[in-house]
Structure formats: structure tokens, C-alpha cells
């Protein structure tokens, strides 16, 4: 059995650093990423090209205004699925800190690569 906490920690570290290649290395060959942003209940990206494009856009703030701080507040593991409650703080273009609370549901394939990431955001604080 793989240590999904280590996989998610690597994902979070790469995401916070704006390391798109590092994030994508953890996804399988046919990933699905459902964001908490966009119309309705969010936007769904399917396949490596769409997911990569979404990750590039989502981590762009890290590369333009500075690093983000991500804290994993709680981790619930259940075999091929894990739930991660998180808090992110990042500087806005004006320099003020923006805070976000949320959770991600990670679904792993049999090789313990990320097959699906569902993101949920509680609120902008």
C-alpha cells in the first residue's frame, strides 16, 4: 500500500511552489480535475492537456505575485480516496494577503497516481 499522505504532501508542495511539472507528475495518464471556480459548481478539466492548462492558470498567482502558504489542517484516508482540508494564504497583486479555506477529494488509481481531484472552497475570508 502506498502512503497517500506523502503523495498529497508532494502535490501540495509542488502546487505551492507553482511547479506545474511536479504537480502533473503525480496525476495518471487520464486525469480529471474538478475545480471550485468557474460557473455553477465549478469547472471540470479532463485529460492531461486540459488538466495541465488548468494547473498552469491556477498556480499563475504563485509565479506572478509570490509564494503561497498552504497548511493541511486535516487528512482523512480511505484506501484509494483521501480527503484533505486545507488553508491557503497568498498575496494579491496589491500585496494584501488573501485567505481561502477548502478541501480536496483525491481519488487514486491502482498505481496510486492521482486519477481525480475534486476541489471545494468554503469561502473567501
N, C-alpha and C positions, 0 to 999 in steps of 0.2 A: 504494500500500500504506500502511495506517495504522501508526502507531507504537504497538504494543500495550503496550510498556513505559510509555508516557505514560498510556495508558488505565488500566492497572493501578496506576500511581502515584497517579492521581486517585482511583481506587477506594479504595486503602489510606488516603489522606489523609482522605477523607470518612468511611470506616469508623472510623478512629482518633478523629475528632472527634465521632462519634455523629451525623453528618449523613445522616439517612435519605434525604432528598430527593436529596442529592448522589450517594449510592450508587445509588438507584433510577434516576436519570437515565442511568446507564451500562448498565443492563440493556435488552434488547429488549422487545417487547410481549408475549412469551410465555416468560418465563424459567423455568429450573429451577435450584433451589439445593439441593444435597445436602450436609447438614451432617455434621460429625464427632461430633455429640452426639445423644443420643436412644437408643432401643433398637436392639439389633443393630449394624448397620454405620452407623447414623445415620438421620436423618430427611430425607425428600425433600419439598420445597415446590415446587409447580407453579403458574405464573400470577402475575401482578403482585400480586394481593391477598395470596396466601399468602407469596410471597417478601418483600413489604414487611413483613408481620406478623413473619416470622422475623427480618428485619434489625432491626426495632424491638426485639425481645426480645434479640437478640444484642448490640446496641450499648447496651442499657439500662444496663449496668455503667458505661459511659463517662459517662452522664448522671447517675448517682447517686453514684459514689464518686470520680470524677475521670478525667482523661485517661489513655489508654493510650499506650504507646510501641510502635511497630511497626517492625521492621527487616526489609527484604527482603534475605535473605542470598544468594540466587542466583535467577537468572531464566533460563529456557530457553524460547526462542521457536521455534514451528514453524508458521508460516502462520496458520491460524485457531485454533490451540490454543497456549496458553502454560502453563508450569509455574512456580510461584513458591514457593520455600522461604522461610519467614518465622519470625520470633521475635516474640512479643508479651509485654510486661510490663504488668501493670495492678494497681492497688491493690485489695485485698479490702476488704469493709466494715470489717474490723478495722484496716486500714491497712498490712497486710503485702503485699509485692509477690508476685504470682503470675506465674510464667513458663510459657509454652507454646511449644513448637516444632511446626511443622507445614508443610504445603504445600497449595496450591490449584492445581487444574487449571481454567483458564478456557477455555471454548470460545466463539468469536465467530461471529456470523452474517456474511453477506456485506457488511453495512454496518459491520462491526467494532463492533457493540454486543454486550454480553455476553449470550449465549444460555444458558449453563450455567456454574455454579460448583460444583465438587466440592471439598469441604474435607476434609483428612485431618490428624489430630493425632497426633503421635508419642507424647507422654506429658506428663503434668503433672510439672513438675520441682520 
